[in-house]
């Protein structure tokens, strides 16, 4: 494994890189005059900010939660002659919300629209030896037709919508590569073989006048298993290779919850026998399959015990305070006895996925939603969703893709053919990029085409929760009545077709507070919290066709106080007691 602390792209590691997090010059631009006044040439030194924390947060050094729709950043970097020589310099942004423009030494480099996916610029043409100036402008708004997830779209927070995130909120970094380099590798482990889809930046004439080879090495726990060198004939090329040596007695070491085995893989790009690029990565071999109404991991039935995680921290909001904070949350999930995380309405720092890969934690990967349905929202959402799926595809911990939650952004999906078509297009689009994982196209209710059917129900009385889904005619499952207040399980024209069913939101139990918010009637103390968690979880486990659950939620977030931990990450009750209840939950799902 390539355990380079804080390396922002752990699935594609190069040695030459520089972290640009830290102190940047910063200014609000409420009058929107920065471009006219050419801040990219003469930046006004008003204040500083600690990147990647947004100005709304404590760790930014500013902590101003009011709305500022335009912000500017600026800092100097020093580039040596050796770093300029025969090198491509790439400036990466792991996440910046929402419209980001970049200038280098006063020269406009480009822009990106989106808040959650990585984007990059090749900047060597603008760089000089010695000191260089980077200026970044970010525009954001309360618009409901841009993906925003749990960021509020009003000036005040309410219920489960929180303070907005404006500007750079993930790592900014530089990377040095050769003029010819590997752009990406898509991995498709297939039992005893692996298929690689190699993407390079070679020009058409390079294939005519150069011998271009890709050398791949696979090892497991330090032992070399396979080495192959293949001639590249085009920029997109598929290569298939055995994972273990032919004739070897060794067997494939599968990635699973209890044994998260990972193989190391490296790529070396040669041009005319000269090494021009080296990249280190890893992969896990595992199968997620659906048979009847059951989910299988590596051929074994899988009962999901997920916890919903908003990925917010008190001092830094959407941005993890550090890598240790990511790791602590994952360890807490395991200590509580859950086997997976539903990362809710957020594309988390990729270090989170890395550690879930390492520790064997399943992840439902969910996109931040828009809140209106129009041509702009369709385009904004779809473009970024494609980037997210491609960016995180290689992580074995991801077991499902979830583009839409609770009909957010498609409020009329129950009857609107147009909105149903959009959600179905997301399903098929996602499957076309990744056919190996289930897709839940609209999590919670009003399902259309979906590999798994999910239910959100926050009833706080276990007998009512169980009775809702175990009646003789299975009226909810068969779409004969509304549940959870006003929603049916399927949109008009759709019905249950035997898929697995997951209670993907329940609980939301809050301890009595006049200030905080939670789902349903609050409990008076920790003893009642444990008792209700136990009763609700066991009630779900008794529903014969349900294949698992996702409890809301891991931590308190701002005004929402229904976490098993508070906002400071202190347990509200002994985690072993929650773990015992989770361990008692068994796969009671019917099979067909």
GIZI-V430940 format. One record per run of one state. SS is the DSSP state (A for helix, B for strand, O for the rest). FROM is the first residue (numbers start at 1). TO is the last residue. If there is no record, write none. Layout:
BEGIN
SS;FROM;TO, SS;FROM;TO
END
This chain:
BEGIN
O;1;12, B;13;13, O;14;16, B;17;19, O;20;21, B;22;28, O;29;46, B;47;51, O;52;57, A;58;60, O;61;69, B;70;79, O;80;80, A;81;84, O;85;86, B;87;93, O;94;95, B;96;97, O;98;98, B;99;104, O;105;106, B;107;113, O;114;118, B;119;122, O;123;123, A;124;126, O;127;129, B;130;139, O;140;150, B;151;151, O;152;157, B;158;158, O;159;160, B;161;162, O;163;166, B;167;168, O;169;171, B;172;178, O;179;181, B;182;190, O;191;192, B;193;200, O;201;203, A;204;209, O;210;211, B;212;220, O;221;222, B;223;231, O;232;235, B;236;242, O;243;254, B;255;255, O;256;259, B;260;260, O;261;262, B;263;271, O;272;273, B;274;283, O;284;287, B;288;291, O;292;293, B;294;297, O;298;299, B;300;301, O;302;303, B;304;309, O;310;312, B;313;313, O;314;316, B;317;317, O;318;322, A;323;335, O;336;339, B;340;343, O;344;349, A;350;359, O;360;361, B;362;366, O;367;374, A;375;392, O;393;397, B;398;402, O;403;403, B;404;405, O;406;416, A;417;433, O;434;437, B;438;439, O;440;441, B;442;443, O;444;446, B;447;447, O;448;451, B;452;456, O;457;461, A;462;469, O;470;482, B;483;483, O;484;486, B;487;487, O;488;489, B;490;490, O;491;499, B;500;507, O;508;510, B;511;511, O;512;516, B;517;517, O;518;522, B;523;523, O;524;525, A;526;541, O;542;545, B;546;552, O;553;554, B;555;555, O;556;556, B;557;557, O;558;559, B;560;560, O;561;564, B;565;565, O;566;570, B;571;571, O;572;574, A;575;584, O;585;592
END
